[in-house]
């Protein structure tokens, strides 16, 4: 793998890791907000009948709110994990490339000694 390919892999990895992590943080903020503002009992008049357990407390939300928060949480986790996987591949390839460079330098040093 060339240095340009490694650089591209690093950029793609960071491009996925950072938004994934940001999405997870925003999802956590929404959960805390829901914990403070949502009713702790079903409210059929407001269509808040879908339970969500947040830090051991059950709050009731609408089906739409449940879908939106689930989508945000699961997509953020997915994006983060793909970025993490690519980052691990990058580190493995970069480490192998560095080991090869060190071996070549040692071989050159031995030839000149």
Secondary structure, DSSP 4 states (H G I P E B T S, - for coil): --HHHHHHHHHHHHHHHHHHHHHHHHHHHHHHHHHHHS-SS-BGGGTB-EEEEETTEEEEE-HHHHHHHHHHHHHHHHHHHHHHHHHHHHHHHHHHHHHHHHHHHHHHHHHH-
